[in-house]
Amino acid sequence: MLDKAELLLPAGSLVKLKTAILYGADAVYAGTPDMCLRSQSKFSIEDLKEGIEFVHQHGKKIYLTLNLFMHNRDVEKLPQFVDTLRQLKPDGVLIADPGVFQYVKDNAPELNLFVSTQANICSYQSVKFWQKQGAKLCVLGREVTFEEMKEIREKCPDILLECFMHGAMCMSYSGRCLISNYLADRSANQGKCAHCCRWHYKLHLRLKDGSVKEIEINEQNKDAFEFLLEEEFRPGEYFEVVEDEHGGYMLNSKDMCLMPRLPDLLNIGMDSLKVEGRNKTEYYAAIVARTYRQAIDDYYHSPETWNYEKYMDDLYTLQNRGYCLGFHDGKLTNISQNYEYTRTLGDWLFAGSIIEWQGNDAIFEVRNYIDKGEFIEFLIPGSLENIRLTLNEFTDAETGEKTEKVSAGQGKKIRISAAAFGKTADEIKKILPQYTIARKLSPLKGENAEMLKHKKAEFCELCNK
């Protein structure tokens, strides 16, 4: 067993992998271009080799995924893929399909086999089953409550257990939803989910003559009626269907954030705490890694003074749909759904990152519009502190052209002198190494600002119950 819980981050690309490690991840999980859930992975085999070498040089771990559910057409690809895994030598392989598990066990016995969340493990009996098959670790389904998790830990003390801690929630059983297959011919199990649960839906009426009419909701009638669903065997119980001028979002889940319940997970000895978000930005990887890294370390150092509120401000700089506790406290309630909107909200944007140092100049790749006089905030790895910098002109890293504003796109890069930070070159290079992330303030206004404020208050109330 691990003496200290492992902080596990997603790595959707080589840069995200290195960013996660820089900002405090103990391990990362990644996919290859085929035969895994992460079919949209931006990794090539060469990238994976470089990534594995980078991770191991830093004394960290990397796990690769082979967690699709096979069809007959996939079976013939297994030998080549397993050969690749044997060459890459990851620290573990995540698998969901029993047939794939047995094949890898028989043909690559030296690999550590982990059971993916796609297997939907929700009981100690399932954990014991997989342990008997040779699994070294089981990822518990998001649907497991804390009380269930605690019992699983007690009854299964001799196997590594992993649970999700932060990231998007699936409105169905994780990764097993068929809506995307039906509406978009894109498999959630193969990493192609179209996120139909986030789409806008409108109500229509079919008249007796066969014509279909849209129900128009406007300023004049929006308060005159409500739409209610009644389930056959629950007469008198009504489920409100909320729709505004943009549509309805009855399937839209909030994002999971278990920061307020982190002590629960640490106290029962969960071995690995997992973050979702393989398709998120490097900014997401940096913020989540460094915030949870600090929170975990602080709790182990001084549990009696630990307070989750210290870490929430940074997590709220991420674009989010509002936070919930998932299934941790028990069954989901309406507070876990976001009926008002489907877009993500946040007061900060990913400004860019230092992709390298050339002499005493930082080469900064721009990821959002920056105007002169506008500050950008560099996130210091290994700390919750930041360095703010205001530039009045921007120097193109390739041409040397100077402008008063700069926009992202096509790998746009600017050159920032170490002297601009007010420190010596050696000092600032140590504080802000390659892959350091920066953000910019972009305050929400009007309705969006009120929505974010409401979601924060709602989550705070939920956590303090």
KOLZAZA-116006 format. One record per residue (C-alpha): residue in one letter; x, y, z; residue number from 1. Coordinates in Angstrom, 2 decimals, m for minus. Layout:
BEGIN
[pt 'A', [X, Y, Z], NUM]
...
END
This chain:
BEGIN
[pt 'M', [0.00, 0.00, 0.00], 1]
[pt 'L', [1.03, 3.59, m0.51], 2]
[pt 'D', [2.00, 5.49, 2.66], 3]
[pt 'K', [0.61, 8.67, 1.14], 4]
[pt 'A', [m2.27, 9.08, m1.28], 5]
[pt 'E', [m1.19, 9.47, m4.89], 6]
[pt 'L', [m2.34, 12.54, m6.82], 7]
[pt 'L', [m3.20, 11.29, m10.33], 8]
[pt 'L', [m3.68, 13.71, m13.24], 9]
[pt 'P', [m4.80, 13.17, m16.84], 10]
[pt 'A', [m2.31, 13.71, m19.65], 11]
[pt 'G', [m4.06, 14.38, m22.94], 12]
[pt 'S', [m0.82, 15.44, m24.64], 13]
[pt 'L', [2.91, 15.51, m23.98], 14]
[pt 'V', [2.80, 19.16, m22.85], 15]
[pt 'K', [m0.09, 18.47, m20.45], 16]
[pt 'L', [1.85, 15.50, m19.05], 17]
[pt 'K', [4.90, 17.63, m18.33], 18]
[pt 'T', [2.74, 20.44, m16.91], 19]
[pt 'A', [0.97, 18.06, m14.51], 20]
[pt 'I', [4.27, 16.66, m13.24], 21]
[pt 'L', [5.77, 20.16, m12.86], 22]
[pt 'Y', [2.81, 21.29, m10.76], 23]
[pt 'G', [2.83, 18.38, m8.35], 24]
[pt 'A', [1.18, 15.26, m9.76], 25]
[pt 'D', [2.55, 11.99, m8.40], 26]
[pt 'A', [1.38, 10.13, m11.49], 27]
[pt 'V', [m0.36, 10.68, m14.81], 28]
[pt 'Y', [m2.54, 8.50, m17.00], 29]
[pt 'A', [m2.40, 8.71, m20.77], 30]
[pt 'G', [m3.71, 7.01, m23.87], 31]
[pt 'T', [m2.26, 6.05, m27.21], 32]
[pt 'P', [m3.78, 6.87, m30.62], 33]
[pt 'D', [m5.73, 3.60, m30.83], 34]
[pt 'M', [m7.23, 0.80, m28.74], 35]
[pt 'C', [m8.04, 2.86, m25.66], 36]
[pt 'L', [m10.75, 5.09, m24.29], 37]
[pt 'R', [m8.70, 8.12, m25.23], 38]
[pt 'S', [m9.10, 7.71, m28.98], 39]
[pt 'Q', [m8.74, 11.48, m29.39], 40]
[pt 'S', [m5.39, 11.38, m27.61], 41]
[pt 'K', [m2.76, 13.67, m29.10], 42]
[pt 'F', [0.01, 11.24, m28.23], 43]
[pt 'S', [2.18, 9.52, m30.79], 44]
[pt 'I', [4.30, 6.53, m29.81], 45]
[pt 'E', [7.34, 8.84, m29.87], 46]
[pt 'D', [5.57, 11.27, m27.54], 47]
[pt 'L', [4.73, 8.45, m25.17], 48]
[pt 'K', [8.33, 7.30, m25.05], 49]
[pt 'E', [9.47, 10.84, m24.27], 50]
[pt 'G', [6.69, 11.26, m21.72], 51]
[pt 'I', [7.50, 8.03, m19.90], 52]
[pt 'E', [11.17, 8.96, m19.78], 53]
[pt 'F', [10.27, 12.44, m18.44], 54]
[pt 'V', [7.98, 11.01, m15.76], 55]
[pt 'H', [10.49, 8.44, m14.58], 56]
[pt 'Q', [13.32, 10.99, m14.52], 57]
[pt 'H', [11.20, 12.95, m12.04], 58]
[pt 'G', [10.56, 9.88, m9.90], 59]
[pt 'K', [6.86, 9.77, m10.82], 60]
[pt 'K', [4.61, 7.16, m12.45], 61]
[pt 'I', [2.63, 6.85, m15.65], 62]
[pt 'Y', [m0.28, 4.56, m16.49], 63]
[pt 'L', [m1.54, 3.80, m20.00], 64]
[pt 'T', [m5.09, 2.94, m21.00], 65]
[pt 'L', [m6.49, m0.05, m22.82], 66]
[pt 'N', [m9.98, 0.36, m21.44], 67]
[pt 'L', [m12.34, 0.04, m24.38], 68]
[pt 'F', [m14.89, m2.75, m24.59], 69]
[pt 'M', [m13.84, m4.84, m27.56], 70]
[pt 'H', [m15.83, m5.82, m30.61], 71]
[pt 'N', [m14.61, m8.65, m32.81], 72]
[pt 'R', [m12.93, m6.16, m35.15], 73]
[pt 'D', [m10.69, m5.03, m32.29], 74]
[pt 'V', [m9.35, m8.46, m31.30], 75]
[pt 'E', [m6.84, m8.69, m34.13], 76]
[pt 'K', [m5.20, m5.43, m32.96], 77]
[pt 'L', [m4.44, m6.75, m29.49], 78]
[pt 'P', [m1.11, m8.52, m30.21], 79]
[pt 'Q', [0.47, m5.43, m31.74], 80]
[pt 'F', [m0.82, m3.18, m29.00], 81]
[pt 'V', [0.42, m5.47, m26.22], 82]
[pt 'D', [3.82, m5.62, m27.90], 83]
[pt 'T', [3.88, m1.81, m27.82], 84]
[pt 'L', [2.97, m1.79, m24.13], 85]
[pt 'R', [5.77, m4.22, m23.36], 86]
[pt 'Q', [8.24, m1.94, m25.12], 87]
[pt 'L', [6.99, 1.21, m23.40], 88]
[pt 'K', [7.00, m0.37, m19.91], 89]
[pt 'P', [4.44, 1.86, m18.16], 90]
[pt 'D', [3.88, 1.54, m14.43], 91]
[pt 'G', [0.40, 0.14, m15.01], 92]
[pt 'V', [m2.21, m0.55, m17.69], 93]
[pt 'L', [m5.87, 0.40, m17.19], 94]
[pt 'I', [m8.28, m2.22, m18.55], 95]
[pt 'A', [m12.07, m2.64, m18.37], 96]
[pt 'D', [m12.95, m5.57, m20.67], 97]
[pt 'P', [m12.45, m9.02, m19.03], 98]
[pt 'G', [m11.32, m10.45, m22.37], 99]
[pt 'V', [m8.65, m7.79, m22.76], 100]
[pt 'F', [m7.59, m8.31, m19.15], 101]
[pt 'Q', [m7.13, m12.05, m19.67], 102]
[pt 'Y', [m5.23, m11.53, m22.94], 103]
[pt 'V', [m2.77, m9.05, m21.43], 104]
[pt 'K', [m2.37, m11.21, m18.33], 105]
[pt 'D', [m1.48, m14.23, m20.50], 106]
[pt 'N', [0.75, m12.41, m22.99], 107]
[pt 'A', [2.41, m9.71, m20.88], 108]
[pt 'P', [2.55, m11.09, m17.34], 109]
[pt 'E', [5.14, m8.53, m16.27], 110]
[pt 'L', [2.68, m5.61, m16.65], 111]
[pt 'N', [0.75, m4.28, m13.66], 112]
[pt 'L', [m2.95, m4.62, m14.50], 113]
[pt 'F', [m5.36, m1.99, m13.21], 114]
[pt 'V', [m9.15, m2.14, m13.59], 115]
[pt 'S', [m10.56, 1.03, m15.16], 116]
[pt 'T', [m13.55, 3.06, m14.03], 117]
[pt 'Q', [m15.22, 1.77, m17.19], 118]
[pt 'A', [m15.72, m1.54, m15.37], 119]
[pt 'N', [m18.08, 0.30, m12.96], 120]
[pt 'I', [m16.79, m1.28, m9.76], 121]
[pt 'C', [m19.24, m0.34, m7.01], 122]
[pt 'S', [m18.86, m3.10, m4.40], 123]
[pt 'Y', [m16.24, m4.97, m2.42], 124]
[pt 'Q', [m17.37, m8.19, m4.09], 125]
[pt 'S', [m16.36, m6.78, m7.49], 126]
[pt 'V', [m13.01, m5.66, m6.10], 127]
[pt 'K', [m12.38, m9.14, m4.70], 128]
[pt 'F', [m13.27, m10.67, m8.07], 129]
[pt 'W', [m10.76, m8.54, m9.93], 130]
[pt 'Q', [m8.13, m9.09, m7.26], 131]
[pt 'K', [m8.44, m12.85, m7.77], 132]
[pt 'Q', [m7.92, m12.31, m11.50], 133]
[pt 'G', [m4.61, m10.59, m10.76], 134]
[pt 'A', [m5.51, m6.88, m10.66], 135]
[pt 'K', [m3.10, m4.71, m8.69], 136]
[pt 'L', [m5.49, m1.73, m8.47], 137]
[pt 'C', [m9.21, m1.09, m8.90], 138]
[pt 'V', [m10.68, 2.28, m9.87], 139]
[pt 'L', [m13.99, 2.68, m8.08], 140]
[pt 'G', [m16.95, 3.99, m10.05], 141]
[pt 'R', [m18.02, 7.59, m9.54], 142]
[pt 'E', [m21.34, 6.18, m8.33], 143]
[pt 'V', [m19.80, 4.83, m5.09], 144]
[pt 'T', [m20.72, 6.78, m1.96], 145]
[pt 'F', [m18.21, 7.48, 0.79], 146]
[pt 'E', [m19.87, 5.00, 3.17], 147]
[pt 'E', [m19.62, 2.32, 0.47], 148]
[pt 'M', [m16.03, 3.32, m0.24], 149]
[pt 'K', [m15.14, 3.01, 3.42], 150]
[pt 'E', [m16.61, m0.50, 3.59], 151]
[pt 'I', [m14.78, m1.51, 0.40], 152]
[pt 'R', [m11.51, m0.28, 1.92], 153]
[pt 'E', [m12.14, m2.26, 5.13], 154]
[pt 'K', [m13.03, m5.49, 3.34], 155]
[pt 'C', [m10.32, m5.17, 0.67], 156]
[pt 'P', [m7.18, m4.08, 2.57], 157]
[pt 'D', [m4.65, m5.82, 0.31], 158]
[pt 'I', [m5.31, m4.15, m3.05], 159]
[pt 'L', [m4.73, m0.61, m4.26], 160]
[pt 'L', [m7.91, 1.47, m4.56], 161]
[pt 'E', [m8.42, 4.58, m6.62], 162]
[pt 'C', [m11.33, 7.02, m6.73], 163]
[pt 'F', [m12.26, 10.13, m8.69], 164]
[pt 'M', [m11.80, 13.42, m6.87], 165]
[pt 'H', [m12.32, 16.21, m9.40], 166]
[pt 'G', [m13.69, 16.77, m12.89], 167]
[pt 'A', [m16.72, 16.46, m15.11], 168]
[pt 'M', [m19.54, 14.12, m14.18], 169]
[pt 'C', [m21.42, 11.85, m16.57], 170]
[pt 'M', [m25.22, 12.02, m16.37], 171]
[pt 'S', [m25.28, 8.26, m16.93], 172]
[pt 'Y', [m23.07, 5.48, m15.59], 173]
[pt 'S', [m19.59, 6.82, m16.27], 174]
[pt 'G', [m18.67, 6.33, m19.89], 175]
[pt 'R', [m21.49, 3.88, m20.56], 176]
[pt 'C', [m24.09, 6.36, m21.85], 177]
[pt 'L', [m25.70, 5.48, m25.18], 178]
[pt 'I', [m27.17, 8.92, m25.95], 179]
[pt 'S', [m24.03, 9.97, m27.81], 180]
[pt 'N', [m24.07, 6.76, m29.86], 181]
[pt 'Y', [m27.72, 7.28, m30.73], 182]
[pt 'L', [m27.65, 10.99, m31.57], 183]
[pt 'A', [m24.13, 11.44, m32.94], 184]
[pt 'D', [m22.79, 7.94, m33.71], 185]
[pt 'R', [m19.93, 8.64, m31.29], 186]
[pt 'S', [m19.05, 6.12, m28.58], 187]
[pt 'A', [m18.51, 7.40, m25.06], 188]
[pt 'N', [m16.55, 4.24, m24.27], 189]
[pt 'Q', [m14.09, 5.07, m27.04], 190]
[pt 'G', [m13.50, 8.65, m25.87], 191]
[pt 'K', [m15.70, 10.19, m28.57], 192]
[pt 'C', [m18.62, 11.33, m26.40], 193]
[pt 'A', [m20.50, 14.22, m28.02], 194]
[pt 'H', [m21.74, 15.31, m24.56], 195]
[pt 'C', [m25.37, 15.33, m25.68], 196]
[pt 'C', [m26.33, 15.86, m22.04], 197]
[pt 'R', [m24.92, 19.39, m22.40], 198]
[pt 'W', [m26.90, 20.24, m25.53], 199]
[pt 'H', [m29.82, 22.65, m25.64], 200]
[pt 'Y', [m33.22, 20.99, m25.95], 201]
[pt 'K', [m36.52, 22.65, m26.84], 202]
[pt 'L', [m40.03, 21.46, m26.15], 203]
[pt 'H', [m42.45, 20.93, m29.04], 204]
[pt 'L', [m46.07, 19.85, m29.36], 205]
[pt 'R', [m47.40, 17.47, m31.97], 206]
[pt 'L', [m50.95, 18.45, m32.93], 207]
[pt 'K', [m53.67, 16.01, m33.92], 208]
[pt 'D', [m53.22, 16.91, m37.57], 209]
[pt 'G', [m49.60, 15.67, m37.34], 210]
[pt 'S', [m47.96, 19.08, m37.42], 211]
[pt 'V', [m45.26, 19.92, m34.89], 212]
[pt 'K', [m45.22, 23.31, m33.22], 213]
[pt 'E', [m42.50, 24.83, m31.07], 214]
[pt 'I', [m43.60, 26.07, m27.66], 215]
[pt 'E', [m42.50, 29.67, m27.63], 216]
[pt 'I', [m41.35, 31.02, m24.28], 217]
[pt 'N', [m41.12, 34.79, m24.15], 218]
[pt 'E', [m41.27, 37.68, m21.69], 219]
[pt 'Q', [m45.06, 37.71, m21.79], 220]
[pt 'N', [m45.71, 34.06, m20.95], 221]
[pt 'K', [m42.56, 32.75, m19.22], 222]
[pt 'D', [m44.10, 33.08, m15.75], 223]
[pt 'A', [m47.55, 31.83, m16.72], 224]
[pt 'F', [m46.83, 28.09, m16.60], 225]
[pt 'E', [m44.31, 25.35, m15.79], 226]
[pt 'F', [m43.50, 22.05, m17.51], 227]
[pt 'L', [m43.74, 19.05, m15.20], 228]
[pt 'L', [m43.04, 15.36, m15.71], 229]
[pt 'E', [m44.89, 12.66, m13.76], 230]
[pt 'E', [m43.59, 9.09, m13.58], 231]
[pt 'E', [m46.20, 6.34, m13.85], 232]
[pt 'F', [m45.50, 4.70, m10.50], 233]
[pt 'R', [m45.02, 7.95, m8.57], 234]
[pt 'P', [m48.35, 9.72, m8.98], 235]
[pt 'G', [m48.36, 13.19, m7.56], 236]
[pt 'E', [m44.55, 13.58, m7.72], 237]
[pt 'Y', [m43.62, 16.17, m10.32], 238]
[pt 'F', [m40.24, 16.78, m11.90], 239]
[pt 'E', [m39.81, 20.29, m13.20], 240]
[pt 'V', [m38.44, 20.71, m16.72], 241]
[pt 'V', [m36.79, 24.11, m16.87], 242]
[pt 'E', [m36.47, 25.92, m20.18], 243]
[pt 'D', [m35.58, 29.50, m21.04], 244]
[pt 'E', [m35.13, 31.35, m24.31], 245]
[pt 'H', [m31.93, 29.36, m24.95], 246]
[pt 'G', [m33.41, 25.91, m24.31], 247]
[pt 'G', [m33.46, 23.39, m21.47], 248]
[pt 'Y', [m30.62, 21.60, m19.72], 249]
[pt 'M', [m32.35, 18.84, m17.77], 250]
[pt 'L', [m29.46, 16.36, m18.29], 251]
[pt 'N', [m26.57, 18.72, m17.50], 252]
[pt 'S', [m24.48, 17.67, m14.49], 253]
[pt 'K', [m22.29, 19.98, m12.47], 254]
[pt 'D', [m18.60, 19.20, m12.10], 255]
[pt 'M', [m17.29, 17.07, m9.24], 256]
[pt 'C', [m15.13, 18.72, m6.60], 257]
[pt 'L', [m14.26, 16.69, m3.50], 258]
[pt 'M', [m11.86, 19.23, m2.01], 259]
[pt 'P', [m14.25, 19.75, 0.95], 260]
[pt 'R', [m14.28, 15.97, 1.54], 261]
[pt 'L', [m10.55, 15.38, 0.95], 262]
[pt 'P', [m9.93, 14.40, 4.60], 263]
[pt 'D', [m12.46, 11.56, 4.23], 264]
[pt 'L', [m10.48, 10.06, 1.36], 265]
[pt 'L', [m7.12, 10.46, 3.08], 266]
[pt 'N', [m8.29, 9.13, 6.45], 267]
[pt 'I', [m9.57, 5.81, 5.08], 268]
[pt 'G', [m6.38, 5.27, 3.12], 269]
[pt 'M', [m7.40, 5.67, m0.51], 270]
[pt 'D', [m4.28, 4.93, m2.50], 271]
[pt 'S', [m4.87, 7.10, m5.55], 272]
[pt 'L', [m6.98, 10.25, m6.03], 273]
[pt 'K', [m7.90, 10.78, m9.65], 274]
[pt 'V', [m8.64, 13.93, m11.62], 275]
[pt 'E', [m10.74, 13.83, m14.81], 276]
[pt 'G', [m9.99, 16.07, m17.77], 277]
[pt 'R', [m7.87, 14.58, m20.55], 278]
[pt 'N', [m9.22, 17.13, m23.05], 279]
[pt 'K', [m8.82, 20.15, m20.76], 280]
[pt 'T', [m6.03, 22.71, m21.17], 281]
[pt 'E', [m2.60, 22.87, m19.59], 282]
[pt 'Y', [m4.03, 25.61, m17.36], 283]
[pt 'Y', [m6.54, 23.13, m15.96], 284]
[pt 'A', [m3.78, 20.59, m15.32], 285]
[pt 'A', [m1.62, 23.18, m13.56], 286]
[pt 'I', [m4.36, 24.61, m11.34], 287]
[pt 'V', [m5.82, 21.27, m10.27], 288]
[pt 'A', [m2.41, 19.66, m9.71], 289]
[pt 'R', [m0.91, 22.42, m7.63], 290]
[pt 'T', [m4.08, 23.12, m5.62], 291]
[pt 'Y', [m4.70, 19.51, m4.62], 292]
[pt 'R', [m0.96, 18.94, m4.13], 293]
[pt 'Q', [m0.86, 21.76, m1.61], 294]
[pt 'A', [m4.11, 20.65, 0.04], 295]
[pt 'I', [m2.94, 17.03, 0.42], 296]
[pt 'D', [0.45, 18.02, 1.80], 297]
[pt 'D', [m1.10, 20.55, 4.18], 298]
[pt 'Y', [m3.53, 17.98, 5.55], 299]
[pt 'Y', [m0.85, 15.40, 6.22], 300]
[pt 'H', [1.23, 18.10, 7.93], 301]
[pt 'S', [m1.50, 19.62, 10.07], 302]
[pt 'P', [m4.93, 17.97, 9.85], 303]
[pt 'E', [m6.31, 19.86, 12.83], 304]
[pt 'T', [m5.90, 23.27, 11.14], 305]
[pt 'W', [m6.83, 22.19, 7.60], 306]
[pt 'N', [m9.72, 24.07, 5.94], 307]
[pt 'Y', [m10.93, 23.40, 2.40], 308]
[pt 'E', [m11.94, 27.03, 1.85], 309]
[pt 'K', [m8.26, 27.99, 1.56], 310]
[pt 'Y', [m8.05, 26.14, m1.77], 311]
[pt 'M', [m11.39, 26.87, m3.40], 312]
[pt 'D', [m10.53, 30.30, m4.82], 313]
[pt 'D', [m7.96, 28.75, m7.15], 314]
[pt 'L', [m10.35, 25.99, m8.23], 315]
[pt 'Y', [m12.94, 28.63, m9.06], 316]
[pt 'T', [m10.51, 30.25, m11.51], 317]
[pt 'L', [m11.21, 27.23, m13.73], 318]
[pt 'Q', [m14.08, 27.38, m16.17], 319]
[pt 'N', [m16.73, 25.20, m14.52], 320]
[pt 'R', [m20.44, 24.34, m14.57], 321]
[pt 'G', [m20.74, 24.78, m10.83], 322]
[pt 'Y', [m19.38, 22.22, m8.39], 323]
[pt 'C', [m21.04, 19.30, m6.61], 324]
[pt 'L', [m19.89, 16.45, m4.37], 325]
[pt 'G', [m20.91, 13.75, m6.82], 326]
[pt 'F', [m22.18, 10.67, m5.00], 327]
[pt 'H', [m19.84, 11.15, m2.04], 328]
[pt 'D', [m22.51, 12.08, 0.53], 329]
[pt 'G', [m25.11, 9.70, m0.87], 330]
[pt 'K', [m27.59, 9.75, m3.70], 331]
[pt 'L', [m27.54, 12.67, m6.09], 332]
[pt 'T', [m30.01, 15.48, m5.56], 333]
[pt 'N', [m31.16, 18.34, m7.76], 334]
[pt 'I', [m28.18, 20.33, m6.43], 335]
[pt 'S', [m25.92, 18.10, m8.51], 336]
[pt 'Q', [m27.57, 19.21, m11.76], 337]
[pt 'N', [m27.24, 22.55, m13.51], 338]
[pt 'Y', [m30.62, 23.31, m15.05], 339]
[pt 'E', [m29.93, 26.98, m15.75], 340]
[pt 'Y', [m27.10, 26.83, m18.30], 341]
[pt 'T', [m24.67, 24.44, m19.95], 342]
[pt 'R', [m21.69, 26.72, m20.56], 343]
[pt 'T', [m18.72, 26.85, m18.20], 344]
[pt 'L', [m18.10, 30.01, m16.20], 345]
[pt 'G', [m15.06, 31.53, m14.53], 346]
[pt 'D', [m13.39, 34.91, m13.95], 347]
[pt 'W', [m9.99, 33.85, m15.32], 348]
[pt 'L', [m8.66, 32.73, m18.69], 349]
[pt 'F', [m5.60, 30.75, m19.75], 350]
[pt 'A', [m3.16, 33.45, m20.91], 351]
[pt 'G', [m0.34, 31.19, m22.08], 352]
[pt 'S', [2.77, 29.31, m20.99], 353]
[pt 'I', [6.55, 29.51, m21.01], 354]
[pt 'I', [7.51, 26.91, m23.59], 355]
[pt 'E', [11.25, 27.48, m23.21], 356]
[pt 'W', [13.97, 29.85, m22.05], 357]
[pt 'Q', [16.31, 31.22, m24.70], 358]
[pt 'G', [19.20, 32.76, m22.83], 359]
[pt 'N', [17.61, 35.29, m20.49], 360]
[pt 'D', [14.35, 35.48, m22.47], 361]
[pt 'A', [11.20, 33.49, m21.76], 362]
[pt 'I', [9.46, 32.32, m24.93], 363]
[pt 'F', [5.80, 32.66, m24.05], 364]
[pt 'E', [3.11, 30.98, m26.16], 365]
[pt 'V', [m0.03, 33.12, m26.14], 366]
[pt 'R', [m3.35, 31.36, m25.59], 367]
[pt 'N', [m5.67, 34.37, m25.17], 368]
[pt 'Y', [m5.86, 38.02, m26.18], 369]
[pt 'I', [m3.65, 40.30, m24.05], 370]
[pt 'D', [m3.68, 44.10, m24.22], 371]
[pt 'K', [m0.99, 46.53, m23.08], 372]
[pt 'G', [m1.30, 47.46, m19.41], 373]
[pt 'E', [m3.19, 44.26, m18.64], 374]
[pt 'F', [m1.54, 42.08, m16.01], 375]
[pt 'I', [m0.93, 38.39, m16.47], 376]
[pt 'E', [m0.33, 36.10, m13.50], 377]
[pt 'F', [2.32, 33.38, m13.58], 378]
[pt 'L', [1.55, 30.35, m11.39], 379]
[pt 'I', [4.61, 29.36, m9.38], 380]
[pt 'P', [5.07, 25.55, m9.36], 381]
[pt 'G', [5.25, 24.06, m5.88], 382]
[pt 'S', [3.34, 26.94, m4.31], 383]
[pt 'L', [m0.03, 28.68, m4.32], 384]
[pt 'E', [1.75, 32.00, m4.87], 385]
[pt 'N', [1.83, 33.85, m8.18], 386]
[pt 'I', [3.88, 36.52, m9.92], 387]
[pt 'R', [2.05, 39.30, m11.73], 388]
[pt 'L', [3.55, 41.01, m14.76], 389]
[pt 'T', [2.26, 43.94, m16.79], 390]
[pt 'L', [3.63, 44.55, m20.28], 391]
[pt 'N', [3.14, 47.74, m22.30], 392]
[pt 'E', [4.36, 46.18, m25.53], 393]
[pt 'F', [4.79, 42.70, m26.91], 394]
[pt 'T', [7.81, 41.45, m28.86], 395]
[pt 'D', [7.19, 38.73, m31.42], 396]
[pt 'A', [9.52, 35.84, m30.58], 397]
[pt 'E', [10.37, 35.18, m34.24], 398]
[pt 'T', [10.27, 38.52, m36.04], 399]
[pt 'G', [11.04, 40.94, m33.21], 400]
[pt 'E', [8.05, 43.06, m34.23], 401]
[pt 'K', [6.62, 45.09, m31.36], 402]
[pt 'T', [2.87, 45.59, m30.86], 403]
[pt 'E', [0.56, 47.01, m28.18], 404]
[pt 'K', [m1.65, 43.93, m28.09], 405]
[pt 'V', [m1.31, 40.29, m28.96], 406]
[pt 'S', [m3.78, 37.55, m29.86], 407]
[pt 'A', [m3.55, 33.80, m29.72], 408]
[pt 'G', [m3.50, 31.55, m32.75], 409]
[pt 'Q', [m1.16, 29.48, m34.89], 410]
[pt 'G', [1.38, 29.05, m32.11], 411]
[pt 'K', [1.82, 32.80, m31.54], 412]
[pt 'K', [4.82, 33.43, m29.27], 413]
[pt 'I', [6.27, 36.50, m27.62], 414]
[pt 'R', [9.63, 37.14, m25.98], 415]
[pt 'I', [9.73, 38.30, m22.34], 416]
[pt 'S', [13.01, 39.40, m20.82], 417]
[pt 'A', [13.89, 38.02, m17.38], 418]
[pt 'A', [14.54, 41.64, m16.31], 419]
[pt 'A', [10.80, 42.38, m16.73], 420]
[pt 'F', [10.12, 40.31, m13.61], 421]
[pt 'G', [12.36, 42.43, m11.42], 422]
[pt 'K', [14.61, 39.53, m10.46], 423]
[pt 'T', [17.89, 38.14, m11.70], 424]
[pt 'A', [17.72, 35.78, m14.66], 425]
[pt 'D', [18.90, 32.84, m12.55], 426]
[pt 'E', [16.25, 33.54, m9.90], 427]
[pt 'I', [13.33, 33.87, m12.26], 428]
[pt 'K', [14.32, 30.81, m14.33], 429]
[pt 'K', [14.28, 28.75, m11.15], 430]
[pt 'I', [10.92, 30.15, m10.00], 431]
[pt 'L', [9.27, 29.98, m13.45], 432]
[pt 'P', [10.77, 27.03, m15.35], 433]
[pt 'Q', [9.74, 25.66, m18.72], 434]
[pt 'Y', [6.00, 24.78, m18.85], 435]
[pt 'T', [5.04, 27.44, m16.31], 436]
[pt 'I', [1.44, 28.54, m16.85], 437]
[pt 'A', [0.01, 32.08, m16.79], 438]
[pt 'R', [m3.56, 33.37, m16.55], 439]
[pt 'K', [m5.38, 36.66, m17.01], 440]
[pt 'L', [m8.33, 38.15, m15.21], 441]
[pt 'S', [m11.53, 38.35, m17.25], 442]
[pt 'P', [m14.34, 39.23, m14.81], 443]
[pt 'L', [m17.82, 38.00, m15.64], 444]
[pt 'K', [m20.56, 40.58, m15.90], 445]
[pt 'G', [m24.30, 40.78, m15.48], 446]
[pt 'E', [m26.20, 37.50, m15.56], 447]
[pt 'N', [m23.06, 35.35, m15.82], 448]
[pt 'A', [m21.52, 36.98, m12.74], 449]
[pt 'E', [m24.72, 36.39, m10.76], 450]
[pt 'M', [m24.86, 32.76, m11.90], 451]
[pt 'L', [m21.31, 32.08, m10.76], 452]
[pt 'K', [m21.95, 33.79, m7.42], 453]
[pt 'H', [m25.07, 31.70, m6.93], 454]
[pt 'K', [m23.27, 28.43, m7.75], 455]
[pt 'K', [m20.49, 29.23, m5.27], 456]
[pt 'A', [m22.98, 29.92, m2.50], 457]
[pt 'E', [m24.95, 26.77, m3.37], 458]
[pt 'F', [m21.82, 24.60, m3.18], 459]
[pt 'C', [m20.70, 26.19, 0.08], 460]
[pt 'E', [m24.09, 25.48, 1.64], 461]
[pt 'L', [m23.97, 21.89, 0.40], 462]
[pt 'C', [m20.48, 21.30, 1.82], 463]
[pt 'N', [m21.29, 22.71, 5.23], 464]
[pt 'K', [m24.40, 20.60, 5.84], 465]
END
